[in-house]
Amino acid sequence: MPLDSPLIWLGAASLTAWIYLLLCNGRFWQGDQRLRAQTPADDALAKWPAVVAVVPARNEADVVERALNSLLAQDYPGELQIVLVDDCSDDGTGDIARRLAREHPAGSRLAVVETETVPEGWVGKMWAVQTGIQLAEARWPESPYLHLTDADVEHGPGNLRAMVYKAEAEGLGLVSLMVMLHCETRWEKLLIPAFVYFFQMLYPFPRINDPRSRVAGAAGGCMLVRTGSLKSAGGIESIRGQIIDDCALGAVLKSVGRVWVGLSDTELSARPYSGLREIWAMVARSAYTQLRHSVWMLALTVAGMLLVFVSPPIVVSTFPVHGNVWAALLALAAWLAMAWSFRPSALRYRRSPAFGLVLPATALLYLGMTLDSACRHWIGAGGQWKGRAGAGNPRAAGGAVTLD
């Protein structure tokens, strides 16, 4: 049996890639970056700093009430104010927030503001965040923290307390949590754990949290930002045109200080995905942006995904045809390493540890989403979301892009 067979080299390359990913890519697969499980006591800090939560919302009528109620119910010893920014919604999102401000026992802490026309060069969501921050600076100029969160996130009652304590205790400019995404339907169970897994592969949380590492990022659903750090980094204006705004914000904040990103089991996404089409659209709107609209990076991504995720099961399953034992063994080892690395992500979403064996099929779907994202960009339909033209779309008026 020739040891220089292309199949052997293919299996060896895939296994080598997995050894590198497991040992040298920032422990991304372990999912061990978590906030402390025990809620800090009231006297854990001499004085709990004031926080203003800014919640941009565009057509979020089905989930915004749950999100706002969870913020109003926060068990936080310090002052907490909430700003809901209604970004030109036409489904009654702002009306729901205004009703809560009138009727909720803690509604006096909730302010509702509407955005004006998006200026040229701004992404819609970033302009909404900027609108909320401007109101916060005008009404509560001494507040040292901003809690930037999405309108579809339901917060655990002790979450803000834990985030503030960590930021104060460790001198962090950013504390960011990746929320638990909705994972109940067939397509969600197949794709959502892998989405979180791939995100951590691209942005290993231990490296983000290491001030010596150049890797930077954040998870946009739940971010506590020190206002002084944000001003030093140039404010939201410094990322005004970014589609992948959370990672862009994490990068600029890490350039001026320490940041921390982790997983959360108490921050829950209230938004279900109805099927494959909705998840596909979520990924395809920004996947090619992640590759900086580079054909070469797209080609490398395709080649890498095929080598690392797809080739091992193909070489193993075709063993009766090619009969190369060494190639099959090397590919099997790569496949098992892949499945093992997915185990923590599978368990976190209550999936069987053996679910990692189907990760190659999931990777193929995400590869299709990435290619579709590139095609959308090439035809001028990139980044479209909630009825607005988006990044990379030459038909977007004035070059402004929007995303919610």
Summary of the structure (lengths in Angstrom):
residues: 404
radius of gyration: 22.3
end to end distance: 56.3
largest distance: 78.3
contacts: 1393
relative contact order: 0.16
helix: 52%
strand: 13%
